[in-house]
Amino acid sequence: MDWNPAMLIEEVRRIVDGPGADTARLQRVCDLLAERVPHYDWVGFYFVNPDNERELVLGPYTGATTEHTRIPFGRGVCGRAAEERQTVIVGDVTREENYLACSAATKAEIVAPIFHSGVMVGQIDIDSHTTDPFTPRDRELLDTLRHLVAPLLHP
Ligand code: SME
């Protein structure tokens, strides 16, 4: 099944502009991406902890339960994206030393930080069961998406 980034962005826009609590809308975004993009097997948001600005706290997600509900900046792929304040793509997690295993099935991961009014408020994290699945199309999708959802993340 092919996926269309432009169509997904339109659907995300409708969810963001639609009704519901912020976390409920973020949950719908996770569900949408996990359902439509064949190589997205876990999709979730982490928030920057307002009480500890060097820690990420798990928000809405779709996929297997994870023990990584709190991640310090610098740890794992998520912590690295937070520390570097930029998108991190790991095509093969078995070759990554700074990695926090969420599920044994995960082979690759992409994490994009989310900024609201210049402040980093969280990130979107996507795991794949396929090795090296991410292309510039994924990066572009997340680049647009993170701007759209930013108002729904609370610092
Ligand atoms: N693998 C992540 C941890 C979060 S889970 O993938 C949901 C990491 O290395 O930071």
Backbone and ligand atoms as CSV (ligand in chain L), in Angstrom:
chain,resi,resn,atom,element,x,y,z
A,1,MET,N,N,0.840,-1.200,0.000
A,1,MET,CA,C,0.000,0.000,0.000
A,1,MET,C,C,0.876,1.251,0.000
A,2,ASP,N,N,0.616,2.133,-0.970
A,2,ASP,CA,C,1.413,3.350,-1.024
A,2,ASP,C,C,0.781,4.394,-0.099
A,3,TRP,N,N,1.576,5.343,0.329
A,3,TRP,CA,C,1.050,6.384,1.205
A,3,TRP,C,C,1.379,7.732,0.596
A,4,ASN,N,N,0.483,8.656,0.842
A,4,ASN,CA,C,0.583,9.958,0.213
A,4,ASN,C,C,0.794,11.034,1.289
A,5,PRO,N,N,2.011,11.601,1.372
A,5,PRO,CA,C,2.295,12.567,2.430
A,5,PRO,C,C,1.357,13.771,2.399
A,6,ALA,N,N,1.051,14.271,1.195
A,6,ALA,CA,C,0.193,15.466,1.101
A,6,ALA,C,C,-1.197,15.176,1.658
A,7,MET,N,N,-1.703,13.982,1.348
A,7,MET,CA,C,-3.033,13.607,1.838
A,7,MET,C,C,-3.004,13.444,3.369
A,8,LEU,N,N,-1.927,12.842,3.864
A,8,LEU,CA,C,-1.814,12.663,5.321
A,8,LEU,C,C,-1.765,14.005,6.030
A,9,ILE,N,N,-1.023,14.934,5.455
A,9,ILE,CA,C,-0.915,16.261,6.066
A,9,ILE,C,C,-2.288,16.928,6.124
A,10,GLU,N,N,-3.071,16.769,5.049
A,10,GLU,CA,C,-4.424,17.345,5.050
A,10,GLU,C,C,-5.273,16.726,6.162
A,11,GLU,N,N,-5.125,15.429,6.345
A,11,GLU,CA,C,-5.910,14.759,7.394
A,11,GLU,C,C,-5.451,15.190,8.780
A,12,VAL,N,N,-4.144,15.364,8.937
A,12,VAL,CA,C,-3.617,15.834,10.226
A,12,VAL,C,C,-4.160,17.234,10.501
A,13,ARG,N,N,-4.178,18.053,9.460
A,13,ARG,CA,C,-4.693,19.423,9.618
A,13,ARG,C,C,-6.155,19.391,10.092
A,14,ARG,N,N,-6.923,18.502,9.517
A,14,ARG,CA,C,-8.346,18.402,9.915
A,14,ARG,C,C,-8.471,17.965,11.382
A,15,ILE,N,N,-7.608,17.025,11.786
A,15,ILE,CA,C,-7.650,16.569,13.187
A,15,ILE,C,C,-7.268,17.714,14.124
A,16,VAL,N,N,-6.201,18.419,13.781
A,16,VAL,CA,C,-5.716,19.506,14.638
A,16,VAL,C,C,-6.770,20.607,14.747
A,17,ASP,N,N,-7.436,20.917,13.625
A,17,ASP,CA,C,-8.450,21.981,13.628
A,17,ASP,C,C,-9.790,21.501,14.171
A,18,GLY,N,N,-9.920,20.199,14.390
A,18,GLY,CA,C,-11.207,19.636,14.798
A,18,GLY,C,C,-11.420,19.669,16.302
A,19,PRO,N,N,-12.519,19.004,16.740
A,19,PRO,CA,C,-12.867,19.037,18.165
A,19,PRO,C,C,-12.063,18.030,18.978
A,20,GLY,N,N,-12.187,18.136,20.281
A,20,GLY,CA,C,-11.562,17.148,21.174
A,20,GLY,C,C,-10.438,17.748,21.989
A,21,ALA,N,N,-10.117,17.072,23.082
A,21,ALA,CA,C,-9.005,17.503,23.931
A,21,ALA,C,C,-7.700,17.374,23.144
A,22,ASP,N,N,-6.711,18.152,23.534
A,22,ASP,CA,C,-5.432,18.139,22.815
A,22,ASP,C,C,-4.840,16.731,22.753
A,23,THR,N,N,-4.846,16.024,23.888
A,23,THR,CA,C,-4.243,14.683,23.888
A,23,THR,C,C,-5.054,13.718,23.024
A,24,ALA,N,N,-6.373,13.908,22.985
A,24,ALA,CA,C,-7.212,13.046,22.150
A,24,ALA,C,C,-6.884,13.277,20.674
A,25,ARG,N,N,-6.631,14.527,20.310
A,25,ARG,CA,C,-6.294,14.832,18.917
A,25,ARG,C,C,-4.904,14.282,18.573
A,26,LEU,N,N,-3.972,14.383,19.526
A,26,LEU,CA,C,-2.636,13.809,19.283
A,26,LEU,C,C,-2.751,12.289,19.109
A,27,GLN,N,N,-3.632,11.690,19.907
A,27,GLN,CA,C,-3.840,10.243,19.790
A,27,GLN,C,C,-4.353,9.886,18.392
A,28,ARG,N,N,-5.257,10.718,17.878
A,28,ARG,CA,C,-5.801,10.456,16.536
A,28,ARG,C,C,-4.714,10.569,15.472
A,29,VAL,N,N,-3.789,11.512,15.688
A,29,VAL,CA,C,-2.676,11.659,14.737
A,29,VAL,C,C,-1.814,10.392,14.761
A,30,CYS,N,N,-1.534,9.878,15.965
A,30,CYS,CA,C,-0.752,8.631,16.080
A,30,CYS,C,C,-1.460,7.495,15.354
A,31,ASP,N,N,-2.764,7.363,15.613
A,31,ASP,CA,C,-3.541,6.277,15.013
A,31,ASP,C,C,-3.517,6.375,13.484
A,32,LEU,N,N,-3.688,7.605,13.005
A,32,LEU,CA,C,-3.717,7.828,11.551
A,32,LEU,C,C,-2.402,7.391,10.901
A,33,LEU,N,N,-1.290,7.870,11.464
A,33,LEU,CA,C,0.017,7.560,10.859
A,33,LEU,C,C,0.307,6.061,10.918
A,34,ALA,N,N,0.020,5.451,12.072
A,34,ALA,CA,C,0.314,4.019,12.233
A,34,ALA,C,C,-0.534,3.184,11.271
A,35,GLU,N,N,-1.759,3.670,11.017
A,35,GLU,CA,C,-2.656,2.902,10.143
A,35,GLU,C,C,-2.278,3.052,8.676
A,36,ARG,N,N,-1.850,4.270,8.293
A,36,ARG,CA,C,-1.662,4.549,6.868
A,36,ARG,C,C,-0.273,4.259,6.321
A,37,VAL,N,N,0.737,4.406,7.159
A,37,VAL,CA,C,2.090,4.239,6.619
A,37,VAL,C,C,2.587,2.840,6.992
A,38,PRO,N,N,2.775,1.995,5.993
A,38,PRO,CA,C,3.069,0.591,6.273
A,38,PRO,C,C,4.307,0.375,7.145
A,39,HIS,N,N,5.308,1.233,7.025
A,39,HIS,CA,C,6.529,1.004,7.814
A,39,HIS,C,C,6.526,1.750,9.154
A,40,TYR,N,N,5.384,2.310,9.566
A,40,TYR,CA,C,5.290,2.938,10.889
A,40,TYR,C,C,4.617,1.938,11.841
A,41,ASP,N,N,5.393,1.351,12.744
A,41,ASP,CA,C,4.850,0.317,13.623
A,41,ASP,C,C,4.595,0.802,15.044
A,42,TRP,N,N,5.213,1.896,15.410
A,42,TRP,CA,C,4.946,2.521,16.713
A,42,TRP,C,C,5.048,4.018,16.467
A,43,VAL,N,N,4.007,4.752,16.847
A,43,VAL,CA,C,4.004,6.204,16.639
A,43,VAL,C,C,3.601,6.856,17.953
A,44,GLY,N,N,4.426,7.740,18.464
A,44,GLY,CA,C,4.068,8.365,19.730
A,44,GLY,C,C,4.664,9.747,19.911
A,45,PHE,N,N,4.118,10.450,20.901
A,45,PHE,CA,C,4.635,11.774,21.265
A,45,PHE,C,C,5.271,11.705,22.645
A,46,TYR,N,N,6.370,12.390,22.802
A,46,TYR,CA,C,6.937,12.645,24.123
A,46,TYR,C,C,6.840,14.145,24.359
A,47,PHE,N,N,6.563,14.518,25.620
A,47,PHE,CA,C,6.519,15.934,26.010
A,47,PHE,C,C,7.767,16.263,26.807
A,48,VAL,N,N,8.245,17.480,26.682
A,48,VAL,CA,C,9.293,17.932,27.590
A,48,VAL,C,C,8.614,18.169,28.938
A,49,ASN,N,N,9.160,17.550,29.978
A,49,ASN,CA,C,8.579,17.662,31.324
A,49,ASN,C,C,8.668,19.109,31.823
A,50,PRO,N,N,7.528,19.749,32.100
A,50,PRO,CA,C,7.580,21.147,32.550
A,50,PRO,C,C,8.284,21.303,33.900
A,51,ASP,N,N,8.327,20.205,34.681
A,51,ASP,CA,C,8.972,20.283,35.998
A,51,ASP,C,C,10.448,19.879,35.947
A,52,ASN,N,N,10.873,19.380,34.819
A,52,ASN,CA,C,12.279,18.993,34.659
A,52,ASN,C,C,12.600,19.108,33.184
A,53,GLU,N,N,13.136,20.249,32.792
A,53,GLU,CA,C,13.268,20.543,31.367
A,53,GLU,C,C,14.292,19.689,30.642
A,54,ARG,N,N,14.949,18.767,31.377
A,54,ARG,CA,C,15.900,17.866,30.708
A,54,ARG,C,C,15.360,16.440,30.707
A,55,GLU,N,N,14.031,16.334,30.729
A,55,GLU,CA,C,13.430,15.004,30.724
A,55,GLU,C,C,12.219,14.966,29.793
A,56,LEU,N,N,12.074,13.832,29.099
A,56,LEU,CA,C,10.915,13.624,28.229
A,56,LEU,C,C,9.927,12.705,28.934
A,57,VAL,N,N,8.644,12.993,28.758
A,57,VAL,CA,C,7.595,12.169,29.369
A,57,VAL,C,C,6.695,11.657,28.246
A,58,LEU,N,N,6.396,10.377,28.286
A,58,LEU,CA,C,5.575,9.760,27.233
A,58,LEU,C,C,4.172,10.352,27.205
A,59,GLY,N,N,3.714,10.671,26.011
A,59,GLY,CA,C,2.349,11.165,25.800
A,59,GLY,C,C,1.549,10.110,25.045
A,60,PRO,N,N,0.590,10.540,24.220
A,60,PRO,CA,C,-0.204,9.585,23.457
A,60,PRO,C,C,0.661,8.785,22.480
A,61,TYR,N,N,0.304,7.521,22.288
A,61,TYR,CA,C,1.044,6.693,21.328
A,61,TYR,C,C,0.156,5.569,20.814
A,62,THR,N,N,0.567,5.001,19.697
A,62,THR,CA,C,-0.096,3.841,19.112
A,62,THR,C,C,0.963,2.776,18.900
A,63,GLY,N,N,0.726,1.581,19.420
A,63,GLY,CA,C,1.704,0.508,19.274
A,63,GLY,C,C,1.931,-0.168,20.607
A,64,ALA,N,N,2.972,-0.987,20.659
A,64,ALA,CA,C,3.253,-1.770,21.865
A,64,ALA,C,C,3.538,-0.867,23.065
A,65,THR,N,N,3.164,-1.333,24.251
A,65,THR,CA,C,3.468,-0.568,25.469
A,65,THR,C,C,4.986,-0.507,25.625
A,66,THR,N,N,5.444,0.629,26.147
A,66,THR,CA,C,6.880,0.793,26.329
A,66,THR,C,C,7.188,1.090,27.791
A,67,GLU,N,N,8.332,0.585,28.240
A,67,GLU,CA,C,8.750,0.900,29.619
A,67,GLU,C,C,9.391,2.292,29.678
A,68,HIS,N,N,9.681,2.864,28.496
A,68,HIS,CA,C,10.384,4.154,28.480
A,68,HIS,C,C,9.392,5.310,28.557
A,69,THR,N,N,8.814,5.466,29.745
A,69,THR,CA,C,7.819,6.520,29.926
A,69,THR,C,C,8.487,7.852,30.291
A,70,ARG,N,N,9.731,7.780,30.776
A,70,ARG,CA,C,10.502,8.995,31.062
A,70,ARG,C,C,11.909,8.793,30.520
A,71,ILE,N,N,12.382,9.747,29.744
A,71,ILE,CA,C,13.712,9.611,29.132
A,71,ILE,C,C,14.519,10.884,29.380
A,72,PRO,N,N,15.675,10.767,30.035
A,72,PRO,CA,C,16.507,11.957,30.225
A,72,PRO,C,C,17.115,12.419,28.896
A,73,PHE,N,N,17.285,13.720,28.728
A,73,PHE,CA,C,17.947,14.255,27.539
A,73,PHE,C,C,19.297,13.552,27.410
A,74,GLY,N,N,19.655,13.200,26.183
A,74,GLY,CA,C,20.943,12.560,25.928
A,74,GLY,C,C,20.854,11.050,25.861
A,75,ARG,N,N,19.816,10.458,26.479
A,75,ARG,CA,C,19.713,8.987,26.487
A,75,ARG,C,C,18.837,8.479,25.353
A,76,GLY,N,N,19.353,7.458,24.638
A,76,GLY,CA,C,18.574,6.859,23.557
A,76,GLY,C,C,18.439,7.814,22.379
A,77,VAL,N,N,17.697,7.360,21.388
A,77,VAL,CA,C,17.524,8.153,20.177
A,77,VAL,C,C,16.658,9.382,20.493
A,78,CYS,N,N,15.657,9.184,21.365
A,78,CYS,CA,C,14.788,10.307,21.746
A,78,CYS,C,C,15.571,11.365,22.507
A,79,GLY,N,N,16.360,10.904,23.473
A,79,GLY,CA,C,17.150,11.837,24.274
A,79,GLY,C,C,18.177,12.587,23.439
A,80,ARG,N,N,18.653,11.893,22.409
A,80,ARG,CA,C,19.637,12.534,21.522
A,80,ARG,C,C,18.970,13.627,20.677
A,81,ALA,N,N,17.794,13.332,20.146
A,81,ALA,CA,C,17.075,14.332,19.339
A,81,ALA,C,C,16.753,15.562,20.195
A,82,ALA,N,N,16.431,15.319,21.479
A,82,ALA,CA,C,16.112,16.430,22.385
A,82,ALA,C,C,17.370,17.252,22.659
A,83,GLU,N,N,18.466,16.553,22.893
A,83,GLU,CA,C,19.735,17.232,23.177
A,83,GLU,C,C,20.208,18.050,21.971
A,84,GLU,N,N,20.117,17.436,20.794
A,84,GLU,CA,C,20.621,18.088,19.575
A,84,GLU,C,C,19.602,19.045,18.968
A,85,ARG,N,N,18.359,18.962,19.454
A,85,ARG,CA,C,17.276,19.818,18.960
A,85,ARG,C,C,17.082,19.677,17.453
A,86,GLN,N,N,17.327,18.468,16.947
A,86,GLN,CA,C,17.096,18.233,15.524
A,86,GLN,C,C,16.653,16.798,15.273
A,87,THR,N,N,16.114,16.573,14.085
A,87,THR,CA,C,15.610,15.246,13.725
A,87,THR,C,C,16.750,14.238,13.660
A,88,VAL,N,N,16.526,13.076,14.277
A,88,VAL,CA,C,17.524,11.998,14.248
A,88,VAL,C,C,16.885,10.783,13.576
A,89,ILE,N,N,17.608,10.206,12.613
A,89,ILE,CA,C,17.148,8.986,11.942
A,89,ILE,C,C,18.172,7.893,12.197
A,90,VAL,N,N,17.713,6.762,12.718
A,90,VAL,CA,C,18.587,5.602,12.888
A,90,VAL,C,C,18.001,4.490,12.022
A,91,GLY,N,N,18.719,4.137,10.950
A,91,GLY,CA,C,18.221,3.157,9.989
A,91,GLY,C,C,18.310,1.731,10.501
A,92,ASP,N,N,19.266,1.504,11.417
A,92,ASP,CA,C,19.464,0.145,11.955
A,92,ASP,C,C,19.824,0.269,13.432
A,93,VAL,N,N,18.835,0.053,14.291
A,93,VAL,CA,C,19.059,0.278,15.727
A,93,VAL,C,C,20.042,-0.736,16.329
A,94,THR,N,N,20.261,-1.859,15.650
A,94,THR,CA,C,21.204,-2.852,16.207
A,94,THR,C,C,22.632,-2.324,16.148
A,95,ARG,N,N,22.861,-1.300,15.329
A,95,ARG,CA,C,24.205,-0.725,15.222
A,95,ARG,C,C,24.353,0.554,16.033
A,96,GLU,N,N,23.318,0.887,16.790
A,96,GLU,CA,C,23.310,2.135,17.558
A,96,GLU,C,C,23.580,1.836,19.034
A,97,GLU,N,N,24.624,2.423,19.564
A,97,GLU,CA,C,24.939,2.145,20.973
A,97,GLU,C,C,24.006,2.889,21.923
A,98,ASN,N,N,23.696,4.133,21.575
A,98,ASN,CA,C,22.824,4.933,22.432
A,98,ASN,C,C,21.379,4.720,22.001
A,99,TYR,N,N,20.834,3.573,22.396
A,99,TYR,CA,C,19.488,3.216,21.970
A,99,TYR,C,C,18.758,2.547,23.126
A,100,LEU,N,N,17.507,2.913,23.340
A,100,LEU,CA,C,16.685,2.302,24.387
A,100,LEU,C,C,15.670,1.404,23.696
A,101,ALA,N,N,15.817,0.094,23.843
A,101,ALA,CA,C,14.935,-0.836,23.141
A,101,ALA,C,C,13.522,-0.753,23.688
A,102,CYS,N,N,12.585,-0.566,22.778
A,102,CYS,CA,C,11.171,-0.469,23.148
A,102,CYS,C,C,10.537,-1.828,22.894
A,103,SER,N,N,10.856,-2.389,21.729
A,103,SER,CA,C,10.345,-3.712,21.374
A,103,SER,C,C,11.440,-4.410,20.580
A,104,ALA,N,N,11.555,-5.722,20.755
A,104,ALA,CA,C,12.605,-6.483,20.063
A,104,ALA,C,C,12.391,-6.431,18.553
A,105,ALA,N,N,11.169,-6.145,18.134
A,105,ALA,CA,C,10.860,-6.127,16.700
A,105,ALA,C,C,11.343,-4.846,16.021
A,106,THR,N,N,11.646,-3.812,16.803
A,106,THR,CA,C,12.019,-2.534,16.200
A,106,THR,C,C,13.393,-2.604,15.540
A,107,LYS,N,N,13.438,-2.124,14.294
A,107,LYS,CA,C,14.700,-2.138,13.534
A,107,LYS,C,C,15.212,-0.731,13.238
A,108,ALA,N,N,14.312,0.236,13.192
A,108,ALA,CA,C,14.713,1.589,12.815
A,108,ALA,C,C,13.836,2.602,13.534
A,109,GLU,N,N,14.350,3.828,13.615
A,109,GLU,CA,C,13.613,4.844,14.375
A,109,GLU,C,C,13.876,6.237,13.794
A,110,ILE,N,N,12.848,7.084,13.820
A,110,ILE,CA,C,13.016,8.492,13.438
A,110,ILE,C,C,12.361,9.331,14.534
A,111,VAL,N,N,13.057,10.366,14.972
A,111,VAL,CA,C,12.539,11.236,16.034
A,111,VAL,C,C,12.707,12.690,15.599
A,112,ALA,N,N,11.611,13.448,15.638
A,112,ALA,CA,C,11.661,14.864,15.266
A,112,ALA,C,C,11.200,15.720,16.441
A,113,PRO,N,N,12.054,16.639,16.895
A,113,PRO,CA,C,11.633,17.527,17.981
A,113,PRO,C,C,10.565,18.508,17.517
A,114,ILE,N,N,9.739,18.928,18.460
A,114,ILE,CA,C,8.634,19.839,18.157
A,114,ILE,C,C,8.822,21.132,18.945
A,115,PHE,N,N,8.741,22.253,18.230
A,115,PHE,CA,C,8.939,23.565,18.855
A,115,PHE,C,C,7.652,24.372,18.778
A,116,HIS,N,N,7.364,25.087,19.853
A,116,HIS,CA,C,6.210,25.986,19.858
A,116,HIS,C,C,6.707,27.344,20.322
A,117,SER,N,N,6.535,28.351,19.462
A,117,SER,CA,C,7.058,29.691,19.732
A,117,SER,C,C,8.539,29.632,20.122
A,118,GLY,N,N,9.284,28.825,19.430
A,118,GLY,CA,C,10.731,28.754,19.653
A,118,GLY,C,C,11.158,27.887,20.825
A,119,VAL,N,N,10.189,27.378,21.584
A,119,VAL,CA,C,10.515,26.552,22.756
A,119,VAL,C,C,10.282,25.082,22.399
A,120,MET,N,N,11.239,24.220,22.732
A,120,MET,CA,C,11.049,22.797,22.454
A,120,MET,C,C,10.052,22.236,23.455
A,121,VAL,N,N,8.922,21.726,22.950
A,121,VAL,CA,C,7.853,21.250,23.842
A,121,VAL,C,C,7.725,19.730,23.831
A,122,GLY,N,N,8.357,19.071,22.863
A,122,GLY,CA,C,8.249,17.616,22.803
A,122,GLY,C,C,8.826,17.085,21.518
A,123,GLN,N,N,8.374,15.888,21.157
A,123,GLN,CA,C,8.869,15.280,19.914
A,123,GLN,C,C,7.896,14.209,19.446
A,124,ILE,N,N,8.022,13.872,18.167
A,124,ILE,CA,C,7.298,12.719,17.641
A,124,ILE,C,C,8.324,11.631,17.360
A,125,ASP,N,N,7.983,10.424,17.785
A,125,ASP,CA,C,8.895,9.284,17.698
A,125,ASP,C,C,8.205,8.179,16.902
A,126,ILE,N,N,8.888,7.668,15.889
A,126,ILE,CA,C,8.316,6.583,15.080
A,126,ILE,C,C,9.304,5.428,14.988
A,127,ASP,N,N,8.818,4.238,15.324
A,127,ASP,CA,C,9.633,3.024,15.220
A,127,ASP,C,C,9.132,2.197,14.046
A,128,SER,N,N,10.071,1.490,13.404
A,128,SER,CA,C,9.709,0.629,12.286
A,128,SER,C,C,10.273,-0.767,12.491
A,129,HIS,N,N,9.541,-1.754,12.033
A,129,HIS,CA,C,10.027,-3.129,12.094
A,129,HIS,C,C,10.849,-3.485,10.860
A,130,THR,N,N,11.068,-2.511,10.002
A,130,THR,CA,C,11.849,-2.699,8.772
A,130,THR,C,C,13.172,-1.946,8.924
A,131,THR,N,N,14.249,-2.538,8.456
A,131,THR,CA,C,15.547,-1.852,8.504
A,131,THR,C,C,15.625,-0.830,7.365
A,132,ASP,N,N,16.179,0.330,7.680
A,132,ASP,CA,C,16.386,1.406,6.699
A,132,ASP,C,C,15.146,1.790,5.897
A,133,PRO,N,N,14.045,2.050,6.550
A,133,PRO,CA,C,12.817,2.323,5.800
A,133,PRO,C,C,12.626,3.816,5.487
A,134,PHE,N,N,13.368,4.680,6.180
A,134,PHE,CA,C,13.064,6.118,6.107
A,134,PHE,C,C,13.789,6.802,4.951
A,135,THR,N,N,13.028,7.637,4.246
A,135,THR,CA,C,13.563,8.370,3.098
A,135,THR,C,C,13.286,9.861,3.347
A,136,PRO,N,N,13.740,10.727,2.446
A,136,PRO,CA,C,13.428,12.154,2.610
A,136,PRO,C,C,11.918,12.417,2.712
A,137,ARG,N,N,11.103,11.505,2.172
A,137,ARG,CA,C,9.647,11.667,2.248
A,137,ARG,C,C,9.172,11.653,3.711
A,138,ASP,N,N,9.764,10.745,4.520
A,138,ASP,CA,C,9.389,10.672,5.942
A,138,ASP,C,C,9.822,11.941,6.661
A,139,ARG,N,N,11.037,12.373,6.347
A,139,ARG,CA,C,11.556,13.571,7.003
A,139,ARG,C,C,10.674,14.777,6.676
A,140,GLU,N,N,10.291,14.899,5.403
A,140,GLU,CA,C,9.438,16.021,4.990
A,140,GLU,C,C,8.068,15.943,5.660
A,141,LEU,N,N,7.529,14.734,5.737
A,141,LEU,CA,C,6.228,14.555,6.391
A,141,LEU,C,C,6.304,15.043,7.837
A,142,LEU,N,N,7.322,14.584,8.564
A,142,LEU,CA,C,7.423,14.958,9.976
A,142,LEU,C,C,7.744,16.440,10.150
A,143,ASP,N,N,8.503,16.993,9.204
A,143,ASP,CA,C,8.839,18.418,9.284
A,143,ASP,C,C,7.585,19.274,9.227
A,144,THR,N,N,6.660,18.923,8.330
A,144,THR,CA,C,5.419,19.683,8.221
A,144,THR,C,C,4.508,19.374,9.403
A,145,LEU,N,N,4.418,18.097,9.711
A,145,LEU,CA,C,3.508,17.648,10.767
A,145,LEU,C,C,3.852,18.258,12.130
A,146,ARG,N,N,5.126,18.361,12.409
A,146,ARG,CA,C,5.492,18.851,13.748
A,146,ARG,C,C,5.083,20.312,13.955
A,147,HIS,N,N,5.057,21.077,12.864
A,147,HIS,CA,C,4.580,22.463,12.985
A,147,HIS,C,C,3.079,22.482,13.236
A,148,LEU,N,N,2.367,21.598,12.535
A,148,LEU,CA,C,0.906,21.567,12.674
A,148,LEU,C,C,0.463,21.191,14.081
A,149,VAL,N,N,1.143,20.195,14.680
A,149,VAL,CA,C,0.674,19.690,15.983
A,149,VAL,C,C,1.229,20.484,17.158
A,150,ALA,N,N,2.218,21.324,16.915
A,150,ALA,CA,C,2.908,22.028,18.009
A,150,ALA,C,C,1.953,22.680,19.024
A,151,PRO,N,N,0.868,23.351,18.573
A,151,PRO,CA,C,-0.015,23.999,19.554
A,151,PRO,C,C,-0.710,23.000,20.484
A,152,LEU,N,N,-0.729,21.714,20.124
A,152,LEU,CA,C,-1.407,20.722,20.962
A,152,LEU,C,C,-0.500,20.173,22.066
A,153,LEU,N,N,0.783,20.499,22.001
A,153,LEU,CA,C,1.705,20.006,23.026
A,153,LEU,C,C,1.879,21.072,24.086
A,154,HIS,N,N,1.731,20.677,25.306
A,154,HIS,CA,C,1.832,21.668,26.370
A,154,HIS,C,C,3.181,21.611,27.053
A,155,PRO,N,N,3.814,22.745,27.210
A,155,PRO,CA,C,5.077,22.745,27.941
A,155,PRO,C,C,4.823,22.526,29.429
L,1,SME,N1,N,13.848,3.750,21.251
L,1,SME,C1,C,13.700,5.007,21.937
L,1,SME,C2,C,12.915,4.840,23.201
L,1,SME,C3,C,11.467,5.061,23.042
L,1,SME,S1,S,10.656,3.758,22.323
L,1,SME,O1,O,11.141,3.584,20.971
L,1,SME,C4,C,9.058,4.000,22.308
L,1,SME,C5,C,15.051,5.605,22.205
L,1,SME,O2,O,16.081,4.983,21.953
L,1,SME,O3,O,15.089,6.716,22.698
